[in-house]
Structures are given as structure tokens and as C-alpha cells.
Amino acid sequence: MRILLVEDDRQTAAYVAKGLTEEGHIVDTLSDGRDGLVQATSEPYDLVIVDRMLPGLDGLSLVKTMRGAGTKVPILMLTSLGGVDDRVDGLEAGADDYVVKPFAFSELQARVNALARRPPMRAEEAVLKAGNLEMDLISRVVKRGTETIELQPREFRLLEVLLRNKGRIVTRTMLLERVWDFHFDPKTSVVETHISRLRAKVDKPFDSELIQTVRGTGYTINEAR
């Protein structure tokens, strides 16, 4: 694979580049976020590895701009910020995977291999729909009919999970895991609160409701009736 590595820490960059090169990959290395953005959007790569804290342009902004420009290449984010919110922010920005520093090269290589096996996103898979509601995963634009709906990152991710499971029930536990990366019940109303906010934007201003509560089970999104 041809890989672009954007990492400003010289020791880490050398360590990763050496390991990937020994695995047979071609690795281009840059240390500045703006340079990385130009390179990633102008050259064909099979994978982009991005540090979160970069000079010139931070990793989150780099990833968001790449996705906004329509770049579909898999992105793996490296960072020393390992909190749940940090990981969620990275994934919501458009990264496909997230590795926390310090890491073993074997883990990085396993994640690189997993992304390499992932089939490329087809154009029709980049847009999720339910009735007249559309979510463009590349531009990160949500519309209902002709109206654009402004969503916060977690609201976007919550709606994405519901749309990917259109017609199926998504439990509260599933949402905690997939939206917040919680593998335990925090005993709060975080899911209910965000569902309420999402409904206020996606359903309330319109004639029909798409997001349905399945009492005692979870939530589902269906075509408007």
C-alpha cells in the first residue's frame, strides 16, 4: 500500500515509517498538518495516518477538511489523547480508526491490515436515507427535503447509527457503545437527552415523525408514514 504518515514527532514518525516499510508498504512522511492536507488531497493514497496534535493544522481539522473535500481514503488517527470523548471526536471527524499512544507496532499493523481489507465506499453507500431525510457521510450534510439540518457531532453520529439500522430496533446499550463508546451503563439519561434534541431538529419542524420509541427496548427510524 501507499501510505501517507503525518506525524510531527520525529521519533514516532521514524518508528512507524520503518515498521511499515519493512512490511512492504511505501510510506511518505510529513510533519505539518497543512502540508499533509495538500498531499492527501492531491496524491492517490491507500491509507492516511494522522497525528492529532500537529503544527499548521491540527489532526481533527485535517480529517474534517479531507472528508469535506470528498476524500474517501481510509484514515487512521494517532494520538496521546485516549479519553472516550477524544476517541469519539476523532471518529466523528471522519477517521476510520483510532490508536492511542504509546502503542505496540503489532497493534498498529493489525489496524492497518484491517483497513486495507475494508472495501472502498461506493457512492451510493455514502448517503443514508429514510423517507425524505438524507445524510451525506462524506460532506457531513443532513437534509430533510430541501431543508438543511444542523447537527452537533454526537447528534450526527446518533442519527447515523439509526439510519444504518433503518427499520430495526437499536437498543439503548447499542447506542451507548456505538455513539459514546461506553461498554457499561453510566446510569444517566444521556441517550434520552440526545434523542430528544435530535427529534427537535429532525422531526418536530416537519409533518411526520421518523424516529420512533420502542417502549422498553430502544429506538428505530422508519420511512415517514
C-alpha positions as CSV (number, residue, x, y, z in Angstrom):
1,M,0.0,0.0,0.0
2,R,1.0,3.6,-0.5
3,I,0.6,5.3,2.9
4,L,0.8,9.0,3.9
5,L,2.1,9.5,7.5
6,V,1.5,12.9,9.0
7,E,3.4,13.0,12.4
8,D,5.4,15.8,13.8
9,D,7.2,13.7,16.5
10,R,10.4,12.6,14.7
11,Q,10.9,9.5,16.8
12,T,7.4,8.3,16.4
13,A,7.4,9.0,12.7
14,A,10.7,7.2,12.2
15,Y,9.4,4.2,14.2
16,V,6.1,3.9,12.3
17,A,7.7,4.5,8.9
18,K,10.4,2.0,9.4
19,G,8.0,-0.7,10.6
20,L,5.5,-0.1,7.7
21,T,8.3,0.0,5.1
22,E,9.6,-3.4,6.4
23,E,6.1,-4.7,5.9
24,G,6.4,-3.8,2.3
25,H,4.4,-0.5,2.2
26,I,5.5,2.7,0.5
27,V,5.5,5.5,3.2
28,D,5.6,9.3,2.6
29,T,6.2,11.2,5.8
30,L,5.2,14.8,6.6
31,S,5.3,16.8,9.9
32,D,2.9,19.7,9.2
33,G,-0.8,19.5,9.1
34,R,-1.3,21.9,6.2
35,D,1.3,20.1,4.1
36,G,-0.4,16.8,4.9
37,L,-3.8,18.1,3.8
38,V,-2.4,19.3,0.4
39,Q,-0.6,15.9,-0.1
40,A,-3.5,13.8,1.0
41,T,-6.0,15.6,-1.3
42,S,-3.7,15.8,-4.4
43,E,-2.0,12.4,-4.4
44,P,-3.5,8.9,-4.5
45,Y,-3.0,7.0,-1.2
46,D,-4.4,3.8,0.1
47,L,-4.2,4.9,3.7
48,V,-3.5,8.2,5.6
49,I,-2.2,8.0,9.2
50,V,-2.6,11.3,11.0
51,D,-1.4,12.5,14.4
52,R,-3.9,14.5,16.3
53,M,-1.6,17.3,17.5
54,L,0.1,18.8,14.5
55,P,1.6,22.2,13.7
56,G,0.0,24.3,10.9
57,L,-3.3,22.4,11.1
58,D,-4.4,20.0,13.8
59,G,-5.3,16.4,13.0
60,L,-9.1,16.8,13.6
61,S,-9.3,19.8,11.2
62,L,-7.2,17.9,8.7
63,V,-9.5,14.9,8.7
64,K,-12.7,17.1,8.6
65,T,-11.3,19.0,5.7
66,M,-10.4,15.9,3.8
67,R,-13.8,14.4,4.2
68,G,-15.4,17.7,3.3
69,A,-13.4,17.7,0.1
70,G,-14.8,14.2,-0.7
71,T,-11.6,12.2,0.0
72,K,-12.7,8.6,0.8
73,V,-9.3,7.2,1.6
74,P,-9.2,5.3,5.0
75,I,-7.8,7.4,7.8
76,L,-6.1,6.1,10.9
77,M,-5.6,8.7,13.7
78,L,-2.8,8.5,16.2
79,T,-3.0,10.4,19.5
80,S,-1.9,10.6,23.1
81,L,-5.5,11.7,23.9
82,G,-7.2,8.5,24.9
83,G,-10.4,9.6,26.7
84,V,-13.8,8.4,25.4
85,D,-14.7,12.0,24.2
86,D,-11.4,12.2,22.4
87,R,-11.9,9.0,20.6
88,V,-15.5,9.9,19.7
89,D,-14.3,13.3,18.4
90,G,-11.7,11.6,16.1
91,L,-14.2,9.1,14.7
92,E,-16.9,11.8,14.2
93,A,-14.4,14.0,12.4
94,G,-14.2,11.2,9.8
95,A,-11.4,8.9,11.0
96,D,-11.9,5.2,10.4
97,D,-9.9,4.0,13.3
98,Y,-8.1,5.5,16.3
99,V,-4.8,4.3,18.0
100,V,-3.7,5.7,21.3
101,K,-0.1,6.4,22.1
102,P,2.0,4.7,23.3
103,F,1.2,1.7,21.1
104,A,2.8,-1.5,20.0
105,F,3.6,-1.7,16.3
106,S,1.9,-5.0,16.1
107,E,-1.4,-3.3,17.1
108,L,-0.9,-0.5,14.5
109,Q,-0.1,-3.1,11.8
110,A,-3.2,-5.1,12.7
111,R,-5.4,-2.0,12.3
112,V,-3.6,-1.0,9.0
113,N,-4.3,-4.5,7.7
114,A,-8.0,-4.3,8.8
115,L,-8.4,-1.0,7.0
116,A,-6.7,-2.5,3.9
117,R,-9.3,-5.3,3.9
118,R,-12.2,-2.9,4.1
119,P,-13.9,-2.5,0.7
120,P,-13.9,1.1,-0.7
121,M,-17.1,3.1,0.0
122,R,-19.3,3.1,-3.0
123,A,-21.1,6.4,-3.9
124,E,-24.5,5.0,-3.0
125,E,-23.2,4.0,0.4
126,A,-22.1,7.5,1.2
127,V,-25.7,8.7,1.5
128,L,-28.1,7.2,4.1
129,K,-31.8,7.8,3.6
130,A,-35.1,7.4,5.4
131,G,-38.1,8.9,3.7
132,N,-37.1,12.5,2.7
133,L,-34.3,12.5,5.2
134,E,-30.8,12.2,3.7
135,M,-27.4,12.1,5.4
136,D,-24.2,12.5,3.3
137,L,-21.4,10.8,5.1
138,I,-18.7,12.5,3.0
139,S,-19.8,16.1,3.2
140,R,-21.5,15.5,6.6
141,V,-24.6,17.3,5.4
142,V,-28.1,16.3,6.7
143,K,-31.2,17.4,4.8
144,R,-34.9,16.7,5.1
145,G,-36.5,17.6,1.9
146,T,-34.8,20.8,0.8
147,E,-34.1,21.9,4.4
148,T,-30.5,21.6,5.8
149,I,-30.4,20.4,9.4
150,E,-27.5,21.5,11.6
151,L,-26.4,18.7,13.9
152,Q,-23.8,18.6,16.7
153,P,-21.2,15.8,16.2
154,R,-22.8,13.4,18.6
155,E,-26.3,14.1,17.1
156,F,-24.8,13.3,13.7
157,R,-23.3,10.0,15.0
158,L,-26.6,9.1,16.7
159,L,-28.6,9.7,13.6
160,E,-26.0,7.8,11.5
161,V,-26.4,4.7,13.7
162,L,-30.2,4.9,13.5
163,L,-30.1,5.3,9.7
164,R,-27.6,2.4,9.3
165,N,-30.1,0.3,11.1
166,K,-33.3,1.7,9.4
167,G,-36.3,-0.5,10.2
168,R,-34.5,-2.3,13.0
169,I,-34.6,-1.6,16.7
170,V,-31.5,0.0,18.2
171,T,-31.2,-0.6,21.9
172,R,-30.0,1.9,24.5
173,T,-27.0,-0.3,25.1
174,M,-26.1,-0.4,21.4
175,L,-26.3,3.4,21.3
176,L,-24.1,3.8,24.4
177,E,-21.5,1.6,22.7
178,R,-21.6,3.0,19.2
179,V,-22.1,6.7,19.9
180,W,-20.3,7.2,23.2
181,D,-18.0,4.1,23.3
182,F,-19.4,3.2,26.7
183,H,-19.2,-0.5,27.5
184,F,-21.1,0.0,30.7
185,D,-24.3,1.8,31.7
186,P,-23.4,5.2,33.1
187,K,-26.8,5.4,34.8
188,T,-27.6,8.8,33.2
189,S,-30.2,10.0,30.7
190,V,-27.5,10.9,28.1
191,V,-29.2,8.7,25.4
192,E,-32.7,10.0,26.1
193,T,-31.5,13.6,26.2
194,H,-29.7,13.4,22.8
195,I,-32.7,11.6,21.2
196,S,-34.9,14.4,22.4
197,R,-32.6,17.0,20.9
198,L,-32.3,15.0,17.6
199,R,-36.1,14.8,17.3
200,A,-36.4,18.5,17.9
201,K,-34.3,19.0,14.8
202,V,-35.2,16.1,12.5
203,D,-38.9,15.6,13.3
204,K,-40.5,18.5,15.1
205,P,-40.3,21.1,12.3
206,F,-41.8,18.6,9.8
207,D,-45.2,16.9,9.1
208,S,-44.2,13.4,10.0
209,E,-42.0,11.6,12.6
210,L,-39.2,9.3,11.5
211,I,-37.7,8.5,14.9
212,Q,-39.8,6.1,16.9
213,T,-39.5,4.9,20.5
214,V,-40.0,1.2,21.1
215,R,-41.1,1.2,24.7
216,G,-38.8,-0.7,27.0
217,T,-36.5,-1.7,24.1
218,G,-34.9,1.2,22.3
219,Y,-35.4,3.3,19.1
220,T,-36.0,2.8,15.4
221,I,-36.1,5.0,12.4
222,N,-38.6,4.2,9.6
223,E,-39.9,5.7,6.4
224,A,-42.4,8.5,7.0
225,R,-46.0,7.2,7.1
